[in-house]
Amino acid sequence: MIFTVKENEKVFCFGFARVNQWCGHNIVLKNKLIRHITKYFSNSKYLTDEDEIRVFIEGEEVGRKYFNTIWIRNREDLISIIRNSKTGLLMKIVKERLNEFQYQDALERIDNELMRIFDELENRLFCNISNIMLNYERADLFDIIQSSEALSEKGKPLETMEEKELINTFLGLLEEYQSCIPEKVLIVFENIDHIMTVQDYKEVLEKCRKLSTTSESYFICSSSINRYVKINNELCEGITVFNDLIYTVPDYEHLLDYIRENYPYVTTLSDEQICEMLEDIIHGVGKSDDIVQLESEVIRKIINKTMAISNRMRKGVNPLIIPFLMQ
């Protein structure tokens, strides 16, 4: 799909899939587009000095209720979303589950018992006072449930959980939420590379992919640090690189065929090797006049040797590569 954001005379177009990886070093543009998208679908009013945004998917303008958005910028956002608050996912799930048939008898018994307690208190406390009374409504029962605190499985505050644990908990809640209150949700992880390791990122990305296949959940994961990207057949078309130009990666087979056809010499690189090399360089795609600094790699190796860190090239350098890079 093609996603288009129009800001006055400016038009930004990029590919859009169920799971989207926003790469590249133009962090200002990525964060700006994230603010535009989350603001647009939040239904909050635009201020007088703000530019109103229009959003199109596949050329068709979509309304501001097309997505429900969840914007995650840091661990504090994750904790806030997980926490048992009126707007948190957990409370929405609890309320929905309590409305199910199997809980109604239990709620009715609790409700009746609370009514009996309130009546007894009134009789004992206010027998000599005629102008006041205690009031209890069924809705108060939900307030009691809502006042409970969400803790980690070890009984500790959510603040003690690692970022990976928080994200896995959030994704678990999202899966449960989509099973009981299905809707089209866009989850935006802004600068996700700031809160987890590369390996954790790739594991989380796979969980997002699986969740996107069983629900109407869409994801945008923005990053700018090297190797924070996962390239394979399922995720390739959701990769967009933001630098001097906006580059949307084509489908997996087309990408691999194009690289092999334009390689400076006949190569026997496997699909996996090409994907690994792409993950090394994808954040730099679309940067004009970017200089390949082979000398810098020499200096990096010299310094790494002082720390007993070994660096090596994956294979011998073919003499055709250097002239190709010099063009």
JOPEUR-V442108 format. One record per residue. N is the residue number from 1. BURIAL is b if it has 24 or more other C-alpha atoms within 12 Angstrom, else e. Layout:
n | burial
N | BURIAL
N | BURIAL
//
This chain:
n | burial
1 | e
2 | e
3 | b
4 | b
5 | b
6 | b
7 | e
8 | e
9 | e
10 | e
11 | e
12 | b
13 | b
14 | b
15 | b
16 | b
17 | b
18 | b
19 | b
20 | b
21 | b
22 | b
23 | b
24 | b
25 | b
26 | b
27 | e
28 | e
29 | e
30 | b
31 | b
32 | e
33 | b
34 | b
35 | b
36 | b
37 | b
38 | b
39 | b
40 | b
41 | b
42 | e
43 | e
44 | e
45 | e
46 | e
47 | e
48 | e
49 | e
50 | e
51 | e
52 | b
53 | b
54 | b
55 | b
56 | b
57 | e
58 | e
59 | e
60 | e
61 | e
62 | e
63 | e
64 | e
65 | e
66 | b
67 | b
68 | b
69 | b
70 | b
71 | b
72 | b
73 | b
74 | b
75 | b
76 | e
77 | b
78 | b
79 | b
80 | b
81 | b
82 | b
83 | b
84 | b
85 | b
86 | e
87 | e
88 | b
89 | b
90 | b
91 | b
92 | b
93 | b
94 | b
95 | b
96 | e
97 | e
98 | e
99 | e
100 | e
101 | e
102 | e
103 | e
104 | e
105 | e
106 | e
107 | b
108 | e
109 | e
110 | e
111 | e
112 | e
113 | e
114 | e
115 | e
116 | e
117 | e
118 | e
119 | e
120 | e
121 | e
122 | e
123 | e
124 | e
125 | e
126 | e
127 | e
128 | e
129 | e
130 | e
131 | e
132 | e
133 | e
134 | e
135 | e
136 | e
137 | e
138 | e
139 | e
140 | e
141 | b
142 | b
143 | e
144 | e
145 | e
146 | b
147 | e
148 | e
149 | e
150 | b
151 | e
152 | e
153 | e
154 | e
155 | e
156 | e
157 | e
158 | b
159 | e
160 | e
161 | e
162 | e
163 | b
164 | b
165 | b
166 | b
167 | b
168 | b
169 | b
170 | b
171 | b
172 | e
173 | b
174 | b
175 | b
176 | b
177 | b
178 | b
179 | e
180 | e
181 | e
182 | e
183 | e
184 | b
185 | b
186 | b
187 | b
188 | b
189 | b
190 | b
191 | b
192 | b
193 | b
194 | b
195 | b
196 | b
197 | e
198 | e
199 | e
200 | b
201 | b
202 | b
203 | e
204 | b
205 | b
206 | b
207 | b
208 | b
209 | b
210 | e
211 | b
212 | b
213 | e
214 | e
215 | b
216 | b
217 | b
218 | b
219 | b
220 | b
221 | b
222 | b
223 | b
224 | b
225 | b
226 | b
227 | b
228 | b
229 | b
230 | b
231 | b
232 | b
233 | e
234 | b
235 | b
236 | b
237 | b
238 | b
239 | b
240 | b
241 | b
242 | b
243 | b
244 | e
245 | e
246 | b
247 | b
248 | b
249 | b
250 | b
251 | e
252 | b
253 | e
254 | e
255 | b
256 | b
257 | e
258 | e
259 | b
260 | e
261 | e
262 | e
263 | e
264 | e
265 | e
266 | e
267 | e
268 | e
269 | e
270 | e
271 | e
272 | e
273 | e
274 | b
275 | b
276 | e
277 | e
278 | b
279 | b
280 | e
281 | b
282 | b
283 | b
284 | b
285 | b
286 | e
287 | e
288 | e
289 | e
290 | e
291 | e
292 | e
293 | e
294 | e
295 | e
296 | e
297 | e
298 | e
299 | e
300 | e
301 | e
302 | e
303 | e
304 | e
305 | e
306 | e
307 | e
308 | e
309 | e
310 | e
311 | e
312 | e
313 | e
314 | e
315 | e
316 | e
317 | e
318 | e
319 | e
320 | e
321 | e
322 | e
323 | e
324 | e
325 | e
326 | e
327 | e
//
